Amino acid sequence: MDKVNFTQMKDGTKEDYEFLMEHEIDHTKHTAKRLLKALVELDEGLSGYQITRLGHSVQSATRAWRDGADTDWVVSALLHDIGDIYAPYNHDEYAATILRPFVREQCAWVVQTHGDFQMVYYGHHLDGFDKNKRDRHAGHQYFDDNAEFCERWDQASFDPAYEDLPLKFFAPMVEEVFARNPYDPAVIRPGAREPLFDPAVAATR
């Protein structure tokens, strides 16, 4: 079989859907490579900063790595703005949707809401923007993690003089994360919190 026989899903057979499932499983095995390619394409997006969007992503991940952050944090920092091209008005939610099945709940929530937290740095300069938008999340168990994520890695990563690690350095981590079983409770760990900064680990990097 090269293609299914149906033109409406309700007419599909067991054979049709088993055939499609095989293709889907194979397709998902290459998710990491597609994401790495999409990161490179970020350079086609928003300009005006002193570094490119890819440069910002790599620099955020580099800072996370050098802070001793674990793999979930590093990959989340790398991919946190991957929605900039295709979802400019909700890029944070877009990125979180990609990450959520494969990283700790803590990291997915921070990526999903980091746009609100970033407004504290620029909202007061623009009409119609709420500098204190992050306050709507006050009391959330990951609130402080998001504030630290933005302060240490996101808002600080627009520096052309900073020595970034290359994208290929992070590729094995991206491969590792997206090779996980999606929504594995041992990975998602609802309510768990891991530090963004580990001085002991940072000293070895």
Steps between C-alpha positions, in 0.01 A plus 500: 500500500632842401198703608179439688186425304260738671413861424302544822643386832180321595553262208849391606574135574717341768764441232488867400552625854772252585681615184465866604616426854822350367564816302420723796737313730779535247420868452517578871850353522627799302335774706828619652661546159201703377517722806871562456429597139222732616742670738726586210198644319446742789762715329235575237282655766495814708797734464612820670680346797878491518490122451271272300213299645708186457784677681261589783382140527850357505618764746210426736586130490869572548430705811276222633772241436766711669269552797500123557139457387373152417412379150132595526592858584767527233278367221211717618726806491614406151147456363310761702462739202464244222148625433615848402462441125169313491325628813625853571205587725520187715850369433539393862192277491612356165840403640348355816265282297800347325690444823221394735493124423875468544617722786419561864173685565701777668691576180196482272308744720788745510535494121123536457481814713841661456353764268294638790804506724720675245269803488647629825805604298324702230126536563537847651659628180207413272138612500250224563748261660479387861839501670354297785331234290692231686298587812204304364707190580575605858494206738571241232745234613734580208473880516847551645650256250361704211627825648846345528481346151429842351756687709793257465451362150235670287524876545880481536563314175525773238873559536713473183817488712391195698680176407221265398534127465409384146160356419659161429612485865134486604384259228560183710292647784214579263523146359493358853194697605292422192590132509313469831162333526248786479323591823708253701410571866864445593588794272202733550516479880213738581586733785870416497745788504862484392734798544603709204843553650725233654836645607665158534403395149569846359857480630562196278375663179 
